[in-house]
Amino acid sequence: MGGPPGRYPAPSTGAGGRLATFLGLEQCFLARQQHHVQRVFRPDLHHPHRPVPLHRLSPLHRRRLLRHFRHPHLQKPVLAGDVRAASHGASLYGLGEQTKRKFRLQQNDTFTIWNEDVGRADILDINLYSSHPFYMDVRPGGAAHGVLLLNTNGMDIKYGGSYITYKVIGGVFDFYFFAGRSPLTVVDQYTQLIGRPAPMPYWSFGFHQSRYGYKNVADLEGVVAGYTKAKIPLESIWSDIDYMDGGQDFTLDPVNFPANLLRPFVDLLHNNSQKYVVIIDPAIEKEAAPPQNESVGLFLQRNGTNYVGRVWPGEVYYPDFMSPHAAEYWAQKISEFRRTIPADGLWCDMNEPSNFKDWEPLNEYDDSPYRINNTGIHRNLNNKTVPVSAVHFNGVSEYDAHNLYGLLESRATHDALLKDTARRPFVLSRATFVSSGRYTAHWTGDNDGRWEQLAQSINTILNFGLFGIPMMGADICGFTGNTTEELCSRWIQLGAFYPFARAHAEKTTARRELYVWESTAQSARKALGMRYRLLPYIYTLMYEAHTTGSPIARPLFFSYPQDADTYAVDRQFLLGRGLLVSPVLEPGATTVDAYFPAGRWFSLHGRSPAISLQTGKRVMLPAPADSANVHLAGGNILPLQQPGLTTSAARQSEFHLLVALAENGTASGELFLDDGESPEMGGVGGNWTLVRFRCNTEDRKGIITTTVSSHVVQNSYAPSRTLVISKVAFMGLPSSPKGFTVDVNGAELKAARTKSRTNGVFTVSGLSLVIGQQFEIKVVTSH
């Protein structure tokens, strides 16, 4: 990512350069003689990552740059200025993390960038767990660009409608402009700079169940049995801090979760192709830590000694993940724990980092008279966290590095799992920063079981797709509050299409596993059955995200940037380029008012005729109680498999292809396959298969020939030589043909079973087409 050695000047000796070294973003903090040197990411220039001085920019880019000044005193905002938009027609997205009513930024929206353990992610417009000072600007006609302020310090940002104002309490204004021109190109360029999203293991795309408050191993066993009895897919069961001895990392409660009971349970999960994930907090109980004289470089320092905070186990030290010694110590602790309990994934919580302890200010950093709008009421920077006067490895202050803590823990945890298992890690982190997607998934945090939170989850998930963290979800049915049967049913209908699908709840709430209510169980079977059928498609989207940065869940304007009516759509989203999810987001609804861009749209549930539009239009859809509306855009080919109760069972089944024809009779798609756990995904020399599918239609005087073919780009994943496509379904063919023939690789397939429906679906079954071999199917119909 950084280019050949010697390509760039050495990083500066200030805090920015040191922080960059730990981030792996050295090219982002280059030495500079003047603070007026800005950066513009321009692929058309001679090197895609080289900063561009002001004199090299076009007049348009120069006009967009900010005015810049420094205050002489720490107690004032160090930097302030605004970036002015060139047009009042701009639609902006991004900046966060906050829970917002709308995905598109509204005039006078404000954002505070400071990682905070708020405890309630349902509160609107306050800073939450992550910091991402990046936004995308989309103009009428679809041209887009992105802007990153690469600064780790706290800041306030205000969107004024035609300008953005930044007030930053440290560092420098180090801006990167990503020239686009399409939204997909912007995220491609952005993730080229900050790092591509980490590949997630195949199993992580299954459904996960968690709860803060599972009392003991028997409780976990009962939950797994409940899902099995209800025939609802369950990929993994998670443990919150309940499994720990007194809240201490890397320990087991000797009464409720002893190793002699928990280990056989985990082994049984593994025998059933299921997984186990546990929570860890970035705090080591003081009495369990190495002695002070043996812990040099392991923990955050304050006033010359290990800083002592307080979280669940009582007094704790905080690992200093900037230190290579701390990363080694963390990896050793994880490996030792996994010898006892072979957890499949790790959930990094409380890593803003959270702190329950009050203390006296040590210096001017701890109590600055100028306060950013922390938690919406200008709280001190030290609210519920490590004091900013604490010091990291190499002298970096917590004042400068606070927003990096979750990122650095994620990296250390990812690397530890990779070293210990030699398999693709799964890490879920509450706190993130720019480039966290290289190591971790994320979720929206402590949401609430209310209808508003159901709707608002879409905005946050779409935002993190822009930030380069595509593996994103929300606690299905809500974390706090007592959800209702109807809300939980509607939530799984939506949550089954989150990239990361997990139910999680707080210990004082009523139990809400998906089998508790029969109507919810019915919704779960249908929604998760669809998800598991779509796993080959969703996993291929993970490959696309890993190689191009493209989000898995996308706003509609990513596929339809020229349709300005898509810019405000935030109650629907796309999976990939053409799978449109239109959920119910209000109680008692029997219809959904959904927006459809121009083209053909086919219901995956097959309960309604195709929607065909010359221009975008709102359509009132029926909203059955047990399922969400999901439509496939014409022009797409979906690879599908059969549903199962685990991803392992589903991925061993035969494939189907669903071919949705555009108006001109064309369609395309692709399928990526590998073992789902190798550390690299699609790397040179790896064992993987990539197949691209195309469809074309030719009409000659009423004789219509529809041809589907495959092109095998690579075929080194052995099972792709035996896995077969047994059925191909065409959506959008003219209905009721007088006659038809089916040719496979030039030979007529007389034994093929076919079925034609009045809604234009034509199915060819009885096939046995090997995934890893090129094929051609021709369906010739006469009318």
C-alpha positions in Angstrom: 0.0 0.0 0.0 2.9 2.4 0.7 4.8 1.8 -2.6 8.4 0.8 -3.0 10.9 1.7 -0.3 12.3 5.1 -0.7 9.4 6.4 -2.8 8.4 8.9 -0.1 10.1 11.2 2.3 10.5 9.8 5.8 7.6 10.4 8.2 7.8 13.5 10.4 9.2 13.1 13.9 6.1 14.6 15.4 3.1 12.7 16.7 1.5 12.5 13.3 4.4 10.6 11.8 4.7 8.2 14.8 1.0 7.4 14.8 1.1 6.8 11.0 3.8 4.2 11.5 1.6 2.2 13.7 -1.4 2.6 11.4 0.6 1.4 8.3 -0.4 4.7 6.7 3.1 6.3 6.5 2.3 7.9 3.2 -0.5 9.8 4.8 1.8 11.7 7.2 4.7 12.8 5.1 7.2 15.3 6.2 6.0 18.8 5.4 7.8 22.1 5.7 4.5 24.1 5.7 1.1 23.3 7.1 -0.4 24.7 3.9 0.5 21.6 1.9 -2.7 19.6 1.3 -3.3 16.2 -0.3 -5.4 15.2 -3.2 -5.9 11.6 -4.2 -5.8 11.7 -8.0 -5.5 8.4 -9.9 -4.8 10.3 -13.1 -1.5 11.7 -11.7 1.7 9.8 -12.0 1.4 7.9 -8.6 -2.0 7.2 -7.0 -0.9 7.8 -3.4 1.5 10.8 -3.8 0.4 14.0 -2.1 -0.2 16.9 -4.5 1.0 20.4 -3.6 -1.4 23.3 -4.1 0.2 24.6 -7.2 -0.4 21.2 -8.9 -4.2 21.4 -8.3 -6.8 22.6 -10.7 -8.5 26.0 -9.9 -11.6 24.0 -8.9 -9.7 21.9 -6.3 -7.9 25.0 -5.0 -11.3 26.7 -4.4 -12.4 23.7 -2.4 -9.5 23.8 0.0 -9.7 25.5 3.3 -8.3 28.5 4.9 -5.9 27.5 7.6 -4.6 29.1 10.8 -3.1 28.0 14.1 -4.0 29.2 17.6 -1.0 29.8 19.8 -2.5 28.1 22.8 -3.6 24.6 23.5 -6.7 25.8 25.2 -8.1 27.0 21.9 -9.0 25.0 18.8 -5.7 24.3 17.2 -7.1 24.3 13.7 -10.3 25.8 12.2 -11.6 26.4 8.7 -14.1 25.4 6.1 -14.3 23.5 2.9 -16.7 25.1 0.5 -18.8 23.1 -1.9 -18.9 24.4 -5.5 -22.6 23.8 -5.9 -25.7 23.9 -3.8 -26.9 20.7 -5.5 -24.4 18.6 -3.6 -25.6 15.5 -1.6 -23.2 14.6 1.1 -22.9 11.3 3.0 -20.6 10.0 5.7 -18.9 11.5 8.8 -19.5 9.7 12.1 -20.2 7.6 14.0 -23.6 9.0 15.0 -27.1 7.7 14.8 -28.9 10.0 12.4 -32.5 10.3 11.2 -31.3 10.5 7.6 -28.5 9.0 5.6 -28.0 12.1 3.5 -26.5 15.0 5.5 -29.0 17.8 6.3 -28.1 21.4 6.5 -26.8 22.4 9.9 -26.0 18.8 10.8 -23.2 18.7 13.3 -20.7 15.8 14.1 -18.3 15.4 16.9 -15.4 13.1 16.2 -14.3 11.5 19.4 -14.7 7.8 20.4 -17.0 7.6 23.3 -18.7 4.9 25.4 -22.1 6.5 25.4 -24.0 3.5 26.6 -27.0 4.3 24.4 -26.6 4.2 20.6 -30.2 5.2 20.2 -29.6 8.8 21.2 -29.5 10.9 18.0 -26.8 13.2 16.8 -24.1 12.5 19.5 -20.7 11.0 19.0 -20.6 7.3 19.5 -17.9 4.6 19.4 -16.0 5.4 16.2 -14.4 8.3 14.4 -14.5 8.6 10.6 -13.8 12.1 9.3 -14.6 11.1 5.7 -17.5 12.1 3.5 -18.7 11.5 -0.1 -20.2 14.3 -2.2 -22.6 13.2 -5.0 -23.7 15.8 -7.6 -26.7 15.8 -9.9 -25.9 13.5 -12.8 -24.0 11.1 -10.6 -20.5 12.6 -10.4 -19.0 12.0 -7.0 -15.8 12.7 -5.0 -14.7 12.0 -1.5 -12.9 14.0 1.2 -10.9 12.6 4.1 -9.4 14.7 6.9 -6.7 12.4 8.2 -6.4 13.6 11.7 -6.7 11.5 14.9 -7.6 14.3 17.3 -11.0 15.3 18.5 -13.0 17.7 16.3 -16.4 19.3 15.7 -17.7 19.4 12.2 -20.7 21.4 10.9 -22.3 20.9 7.5 -23.7 24.3 6.4 -25.4 23.2 3.2 -22.8 24.7 0.9 -19.7 24.4 3.1 -18.3 22.2 5.9 -16.6 23.8 9.0 -14.0 21.9 10.9 -12.8 22.7 14.5 -9.9 20.4 15.4 -8.1 20.4 18.7 -4.8 19.1 17.5 -2.6 17.9 14.6 -2.8 19.4 11.2 -5.3 19.8 8.4 -4.2 16.9 6.2 -6.8 16.5 3.5 -7.2 13.9 0.8 -9.6 14.5 -2.1 -10.7 11.4 -4.0 -11.6 12.5 -7.5 -14.1 9.7 -8.4 -16.1 10.1 -10.6 -18.7 7.5 -9.6 -19.5 6.6 -6.0 -18.0 3.1 -6.5 -14.8 4.7 -7.9 -14.6 6.9 -4.8 -14.7 4.0 -2.3 -12.2 2.1 -4.6 -9.8 5.0 -4.4 -10.4 5.6 -0.7 -9.7 2.0 0.3 -6.6 1.9 -1.9 -5.3 4.5 0.4 -6.5 3.3 3.8 -6.4 -0.4 3.1 -8.9 -2.9 1.6 -11.5 -4.5 3.9 -10.3 -7.7 5.5 -11.8 -10.9 4.1 -14.3 -12.4 6.5 -14.6 -16.2 7.0 -17.5 -17.9 5.3 -19.1 -18.9 8.6 -19.3 -15.3 9.7 -22.1 -14.7 7.1 -24.4 -17.1 9.0 -26.8 -16.0 11.7 -25.3 -15.4 15.2 -27.1 -15.4 18.6 -25.8 -13.5 21.6 -27.0 -12.2 25.0 -25.5 -10.4 27.9 -26.9 -12.6 30.6 -26.7 -16.2 29.5 -26.3 -17.6 33.0 -24.3 -20.8 32.5 -23.3 -23.5 30.0 -26.7 -25.1 30.3 -28.3 -21.9 29.2 -26.1 -21.9 26.1 -27.0 -25.5 25.4 -30.7 -24.6 25.7 -30.5 -21.8 23.2 -28.7 -24.0 20.7 -31.3 -26.7 21.2 -34.1 -24.1 20.8 -32.9 -23.1 17.4 -32.5 -26.7 16.3 -36.0 -27.6 17.4 -37.4 -24.6 15.6 -35.4 -25.4 12.5 -34.0 -21.9 12.4 -30.4 -21.5 11.1 -27.8 -20.9 13.8 -24.2 -20.5 12.9 -22.7 -19.5 16.3 -23.5 -18.8 19.9 -21.7 -15.9 21.7 -20.8 -15.3 25.3 -20.7 -11.8 26.8 -18.7 -11.2 30.0 -20.9 -13.7 31.8 -18.3 -16.5 31.1 -15.5 -14.6 32.8 -14.3 -15.0 36.4 -15.2 -11.6 37.9 -15.1 -9.9 34.5 -11.4 -10.7 34.0 -10.2 -11.3 30.4 -8.9 -14.8 29.6 -10.6 -16.4 32.6 -13.6 -18.7 33.1 -16.3 -18.5 35.8 -15.4 -21.6 37.8 -19.1 -22.2 38.8 -21.1 -21.3 35.8 -18.7 -21.7 32.9 -16.0 -24.2 34.1 -13.7 -25.6 31.5 -14.9 -29.1 32.1 -18.4 -28.1 31.0 -17.7 -25.3 28.5 -15.0 -27.2 26.5 -17.3 -30.2 25.7 -20.0 -27.8 24.7 -17.7 -26.0 22.3 -16.4 -29.3 20.9 -20.0 -30.3 20.2 -20.6 -27.0 18.4 -17.6 -27.7 16.2 -18.8 -31.2 15.5 -22.1 -29.7 14.4 -20.2 -27.2 12.1 -21.2 -24.3 14.5 -18.9 -21.7 16.1 -18.3 -20.1 19.5 -17.4 -16.4 19.9 -16.4 -14.7 23.2 -16.1 -11.1 24.3 -12.8 -9.5 25.5 -12.3 -6.1 26.9 -9.0 -4.2 26.6 -8.2 -4.2 30.3 -6.1 -6.5 32.4 -7.0 -6.8 36.1 -4.3 -5.1 38.1 -3.5 -8.1 40.3 -3.3 -10.5 37.3 -0.9 -8.3 35.3 2.8 -8.8 35.3 4.7 -6.8 38.0 5.5 -3.2 37.3 9.1 -4.0 36.7 8.3 -6.7 34.2 5.6 -4.8 32.3 7.6 -2.0 30.7 6.0 -1.2 27.3 2.9 -3.3 28.0 0.4 -0.7 29.5 -0.5 2.9 29.2 1.5 5.2 31.4 0.5 8.3 33.4 2.8 10.3 35.6 5.6 7.7 35.1 3.7 4.6 36.1 1.1 2.2 34.7 -2.2 4.0 34.6 -4.9 2.4 36.8 -8.4 2.5 35.6 -11.6 0.7 36.5 -13.9 -1.5 34.5 -15.8 -4.8 35.2 -13.1 -6.6 37.2 -12.2 -3.6 39.3 -8.8 -1.9 39.0 -7.2 -2.5 35.6 -4.3 -1.7 33.4 -4.9 -0.8 29.7 -2.7 -2.6 27.2 -0.7 -0.1 25.1 -1.4 -1.6 21.6 1.1 0.9 20.0 3.8 -1.1 21.7 5.0 -4.2 19.9 5.6 -5.7 23.4 1.9 -5.2 24.2 0.8 -6.8 20.9 3.0 -9.8 21.7 1.6 -10.0 25.2 -2.0 -9.8 23.9 -1.3 -12.6 21.3 0.2 -14.8 24.0 -2.8 -14.3 26.3 -5.2 -15.1 23.4 -3.3 -18.2 22.5 -3.2 -19.5 26.1 -6.9 -19.0 26.4 -7.6 -20.8 23.2 -5.7 -23.8 24.4 -8.5 -24.1 27.0 -11.5 -22.8 25.0 -10.9 -22.8 21.2 -13.0 -19.8 20.4 -13.6 -19.2 16.7 -13.8 -15.4 16.9 -13.2 -12.5 19.3 -15.5 -9.6 20.1 -13.6 -6.5 21.2 -15.8 -4.4 23.4 -15.3 -1.4 25.6 -12.4 -0.3 23.5 -12.9 3.4 23.1 -11.4 2.7 25.7 -14.1 2.7 28.5 -13.2 3.6 32.0 -15.4 3.9 35.1 -12.9 5.7 37.3 -12.8 9.4 38.2 -9.4 11.1 38.9 -7.8 14.5 39.2 -6.4 16.4 36.2 -2.7 16.1 35.7 -2.0 18.8 33.2 -3.6 21.1 30.7 -4.6 18.3 28.4 -6.9 16.9 31.0 -9.1 20.0 31.5 -8.9 22.2 28.4 -11.2 25.2 28.6 -12.1 24.6 24.9 -14.3 21.6 24.6 -15.6 19.8 21.6 -19.3 18.9 21.8 -18.6 15.5 23.4 -21.8 13.5 24.0 -23.8 16.5 22.9 -23.2 18.6 26.1 -19.5 19.5 25.8 -18.3 16.9 28.3 -14.7 16.8 29.2 -12.6 14.6 26.8 -11.9 12.3 29.7 -15.5 11.4 30.3 -15.7 7.6 30.9 -12.3 7.0 29.3 -8.6 6.9 29.9 -7.3 10.4 30.8 -5.9 12.1 27.7 -2.7 12.9 29.7 -1.8 9.2 29.6 1.1 8.3 27.4 1.6 5.6 24.8 4.7 3.9 23.5 7.3 6.2 22.0 5.8 9.2 23.8 2.6 9.5 22.0 -0.1 11.2 24.1 -3.6 9.8 24.6 -4.8 13.3 23.6 -3.5 12.6 20.1 -4.1 8.8 20.0 -7.4 8.3 21.8 -9.4 7.6 18.6 -6.9 5.0 17.5 -7.3 2.7 20.5 -10.0 0.5 19.1 -8.2 0.2 15.7 -4.9 -0.8 17.3 -6.6 -3.4 19.6 -8.4 -4.8 16.5 -5.2 -5.1 14.6 -3.5 -6.8 17.6 -6.4 -9.2 18.0 -6.6 -9.9 14.3 -2.9 -10.7 14.1 -3.0 -12.8 17.2 -5.9 -15.0 15.9 -4.1 -15.3 12.5 -0.9 -16.4 14.2 -2.7 -18.9 16.5 -5.0 -20.5 14.0 -3.4 -19.9 10.6 -7.0 -19.3 9.5 -8.9 -16.2 8.5 -9.6 -14.2 11.7 -13.0 -13.0 12.7 -12.9 -9.9 14.9 -15.8 -7.6 15.9 -14.9 -4.2 17.3 -17.1 -1.6 18.9 -14.5 1.2 18.4 -13.1 1.9 15.0 -11.1 4.6 13.1 -10.0 5.1 9.5 -8.6 1.8 8.2 -10.2 -0.4 10.8 -11.9 -2.4 8.1 -8.5 -4.0 7.4 -8.9 -6.0 10.6 -12.5 -6.0 11.9 -16.2 -6.0 11.5 -18.4 -3.5 13.4 -21.9 -3.2 14.7 -24.1 -0.2 15.7 -23.6 -0.8 19.4 -26.2 -0.6 22.2 -29.3 0.1 20.3 -32.8 -0.1 21.7 -35.8 -2.3 20.9 -37.8 0.5 19.2 -39.2 0.9 15.7 -37.1 4.1 15.1 -33.9 2.1 15.8 -35.0 -0.5 13.3 -35.1 2.2 10.6 -32.0 4.1 11.7 -29.9 1.0 11.6 -29.9 1.2 7.8 -28.3 4.7 7.8 -25.4 3.6 10.0 -24.8 0.4 8.1 -24.7 2.3 4.8 -22.3 4.9 6.3 -19.8 2.2 7.4 -19.8 0.8 3.9 -18.5 4.2 2.8 -15.9 4.0 5.6 -14.4 0.8 4.3 -16.0 -1.5 6.9 -18.5 -3.5 4.9 -19.1 -6.3 7.5 -21.6 -4.3 9.5 -24.8 -5.0 11.4 -27.1 -4.0 14.2 -28.3 -6.0 17.2 -31.4 -7.7 15.8 -34.5 -7.1 17.9 -32.6 -4.4 19.9 -30.1 -4.6 22.7 -32.0 -2.7 25.4 -35.7 -2.4 26.1 -38.4 -5.1 25.8 -39.1 -5.5 22.1 -42.4 -6.7 20.8 -43.3 -9.8 18.8 -44.1 -7.8 15.8 -41.0 -5.6 16.0 -38.7 -8.7 16.4 -40.4 -10.4 13.4 -39.9 -7.3 11.2 -36.3 -6.9 12.5 -35.2 -10.4 11.5 -36.9 -9.8 8.1 -34.5 -6.8 7.7 -31.5 -8.1 9.7 -31.3 -11.3 7.6 -30.0 -9.0 4.9 -27.5 -7.1 7.1 -23.9 -8.1 6.0 -23.4 -9.1 9.6 -26.5 -10.7 11.1 -26.5 -11.1 14.9 -29.2 -10.9 17.6 -27.9 -9.6 20.9 -29.8 -8.4 24.0 -29.1 -6.9 27.5 -29.5 -9.1 30.5 -32.5 -7.4 32.1 -34.6 -7.6 29.0 -37.2 -10.3 28.3 -35.8 -13.2 26.3 -36.1 -12.7 22.5 -34.3 -15.5 20.8 -36.0 -16.0 17.4 -37.8 -19.1 18.5 -39.6 -17.5 21.5 -42.6 -16.3 19.4 -43.9 -18.6 16.7 -44.6 -15.7 14.3 -41.0 -14.5 14.7 -39.8 -18.0 14.2 -41.8 -18.2 10.9 -40.3 -14.9 9.8 -36.8 -16.1 10.8 -37.2 -19.4 8.8 -38.2 -17.5 5.7 -35.7 -14.6 6.0 -32.7 -16.7 7.0 -33.7 -19.4 4.5 -33.4 -16.7 1.8 -30.1 -15.4 3.3 -28.6 -18.9 3.3 -29.7 -19.4 -0.3 -28.0 -16.1 -1.1 -24.7 -17.0 0.6 -22.7 -17.6 -2.6 -23.8 -14.2 -3.8 -23.1 -12.5 -0.4 -19.7 -14.1 -0.2 -18.9 -13.0 -3.7 -19.7 -9.5 -2.6 -17.1 -10.0 0.2 -14.5 -10.8 -2.4 -15.5 -7.7 -4.3 -15.2 -5.6 -1.1 -11.8 -7.1 -0.4 -10.5 -6.3 -3.9 -12.2 -3.0 -4.7 -13.5 -1.7 -1.4 -17.1 -1.7 -2.6 -19.7 -2.0 0.2 -21.8 -5.2 0.6 -24.9 -3.2 1.6 -25.1 -0.1 -0.7 -27.3 2.9 -1.1 -29.4 2.9 -4.3 -27.4 5.7 -5.9 -24.3 3.4 -6.1 -26.0 1.5 -8.9 -28.2 4.4 -10.1 -26.1 7.6 -9.7 -27.9 9.4 -12.5 -31.2 9.0 -10.8 -31.3 12.0 -8.4 -34.4 10.5 -6.7 -32.2 7.8 -5.2 -30.1 10.3 -3.3 -32.6 10.6 -0.4 -33.6 6.9 -0.2 -32.6 5.5 3.2 -35.4 3.1 4.0 -34.3 0.7 1.4 -30.8 -0.6 0.3 -29.1 -2.8 -2.2 -27.1 -5.9 -1.5 -24.5 -5.6 -4.2 -25.5 -3.9 -7.4 -29.0 -5.2 -7.9 -30.7 -6.9 -4.9 -33.2 -4.4 -3.5 -34.4 -4.8 0.1 -37.6 -2.9 1.0 -38.4 -3.7 4.7 -41.3 -2.9 6.9 -40.2 -0.2 9.3 -43.4 0.8 11.1 -45.8 -1.1 13.3 -49.1 -2.4 11.9 -48.0 -1.8 8.3 -49.7 -3.9 5.5 -47.9 -2.1 2.7 -44.5 -0.6 1.9 -44.0 2.5 -0.1 -40.8 1.6 -2.0 -38.8 3.4 -4.6 -37.7 1.6 -7.8 -35.2 3.0 -10.3 -36.0 2.6 -14.0 -35.7 -0.9 -15.3 -37.2 -4.3 -14.6 -37.5 -5.6 -11.0 -38.4 -9.2 -10.1 -39.6 -10.4 -6.7 -37.5 -13.1 -5.2 -40.5 -14.4 -3.4 -42.3 -14.7 -6.8 -45.5 -13.4 -5.3 -46.0 -10.5 -7.8 -45.5 -9.8 -11.5 -42.3 -8.1 -12.6 -42.2 -4.3 -12.1 -41.1 -2.6 -15.3 -40.4 1.2 -15.3 -39.2 3.6 -17.9 -38.3 6.1 -15.1 -37.9 5.8 -11.4 -41.1 5.6 -9.5 -42.6 4.9 -6.0 -44.6 1.7 -5.9 -46.9 0.5 -3.1 -46.0 -3.1 -2.3 -47.9 -5.6 -0.1 -46.2 -6.3 3.2 -47.0 -9.9 4.4 -46.5 -10.4 8.1 -43.8 -13.0 7.6 -41.4 -11.6 5.0 -39.8 -8.5 3.6 -39.9 -7.5 -0.1 -36.7 -8.4 -1.9 -36.4 -7.6 -5.7 -33.7 -8.4 -8.2 -32.9 -5.9 -10.8 -33.0 -7.0 -14.4 -29.5 -7.5 -15.8 -28.2 -9.6 -12.9 -27.4 -13.3 -12.5 -27.5 -14.6 -9.0 -25.7 -17.8 -7.9 -27.8 -19.6 -5.3 -27.5 -22.7 -3.1 -30.0 -24.6 -1.0 -30.7 -23.4 2.6 -29.4 -25.2 5.6 -29.2 -24.8 9.3 -25.4 -24.0 9.0 -23.3 -22.4 6.3 -21.4 -25.7 6.1 -24.5 -27.6 5.2 -25.7 -25.0 2.8 -22.5 -24.7 0.8 -22.3 -28.4 0.1 -25.6 -28.3 -1.8 -26.1 -27.9 -5.5 -26.1 -24.5 -7.2 -28.9 -22.7 -9.0 -28.6 -19.7 -11.3 -31.3 -17.1 -11.3 -31.1 -15.0 -14.5 -33.0 -11.8 -14.4 -33.1 -10.3 -17.9 -32.9 -6.6 -18.5 -35.1 -5.0 -21.2 -32.5 -5.7 -23.8 -32.3 -9.4 -22.8 -28.9 -9.2 -21.2 -27.6 -10.1 -17.7 -24.3 -10.8 -15.9 -23.0 -11.9 -12.6 -20.1 -13.8 -11.0 -19.3 -16.4 -8.4 -16.2 -16.5 -6.1 -15.4 -19.8 -4.3 -12.7 -20.8 -1.8 -12.5 -22.7 1.4 -13.9 -19.8 3.4 -11.0 -19.7 5.9 -7.7 -19.3 4.2 -6.0 -16.1 5.3 -5.9 -14.5 1.9 -8.9 -14.2 -0.4 -8.2 -14.3 -4.1 -4.5 -13.9 -3.7 -1.9 -14.8 -6.3 -1.2 -18.5 -6.1 -4.2 -19.2 -3.8 -6.7 -21.9 -4.1 -9.8 -20.1 -5.3 -12.2 -20.1 -8.2 -13.8 -17.2 -10.0 -16.5 -17.7 -12.6 -18.3 -14.9 -14.6 -21.7 -15.5 -16.1 -23.2 -13.6 -19.1 -26.6 -13.8 -20.8 -27.6 -12.4 -24.2 -30.9 -12.7 -26.1 -31.4 -12.6 -29.9 -34.9 -12.3 -31.5 -35.2 -13.4 -35.1 -38.8 -13.2 -36.4 -40.4 -14.7 -33.2 -37.6 -17.2 -32.6 -36.0 -16.0 -29.4 -32.6 -17.5 -28.4 -31.4 -16.8 -24.9 -27.8 -17.8 -24.2 -26.2 -18.1 -20.8 -22.5 -18.8 -20.7 -19.7 -19.0 -18.1 -16.1 -17.9 -18.2 -13.8 -19.5 -15.7 -11.3 -16.8 -14.7 -9.5 -19.1 -12.2 -10.2 -22.6 -11.1 -7.7 -23.7 -8.4 -10.3 -24.4 -5.6 -10.7 -28.2 -5.9 -14.4 -28.5 -4.9 -15.4 -26.3 -7.8 -14.5 -29.2 -10.0 -17.3 -31.3 -8.5 -19.9 -28.8 -7.4 -22.6 -28.5 -10.0 -25.4 -26.2 -11.2 -28.5 -28.2 -11.4 -31.0 -25.6 -12.4 -31.2 -22.3 -14.3 -34.2 -20.1 -14.0 -34.9 -17.2 -16.4 -36.9 -14.2 -15.3 -38.2 -11.8 -18.0 -38.6 -14.2 -20.9 -41.8 -13.7 -22.9 -44.4 -16.0 -21.4 -46.3 -18.9 -22.9 -44.0 -20.0 -25.8 -45.4 -22.3 -28.5 -42.4 -24.4 -28.3 -38.9 -24.6 -27.0 -35.6 -26.4 -27.1 -32.7 -26.5 -24.7 -29.1 -26.9 -25.9 -26.2 -27.5 -23.4 -22.7 -27.1 -24.9 -24.1 -27.6 -28.4 -26.2 -30.7 -27.7 -29.9 -30.7 -27.3 -31.0 -31.6 -23.8 -34.1 -33.6 -24.3 -34.3 -34.9 -20.8 -34.4 -31.5 -19.2 -37.4 -30.7 -17.1 -38.8 -27.3 -17.9 -41.6 -25.2 -16.5 -43.0 -22.0 -17.9 -45.1 -19.7 -15.8 -47.4 -16.8 -16.8 -45.1 -14.3 -15.0 -42.3 -15.0 -17.4 -40.2 -17.4 -15.3 -38.7 -20.3 -17.4 -36.8 -23.0 -15.5 -34.4 -25.6 -16.9 -33.7 -28.3 -14.3 -32.1 -31.7 -14.4 -28.7 -30.1 -15.3 -25.3 -31.2 -14.0 -23.0 -28.3 -15.0 -19.7 -28.4 -13.2 -18.9 -24.9 -11.7 -15.2 -25.0 -12.7 -15.9 -25.9 -16.4 -17.1 -23.4 -18.9 -20.5 -24.0 -20.3 -23.1 -22.6 -22.6 -26.9 -23.0 -22.4 -29.2 -21.9 -25.2 -32.9 -21.7 -24.7 -34.7 -21.3 -28.0 -38.4 -20.4 -27.8 -40.9 -19.8 -30.5 -43.8 -17.4 -30.1 
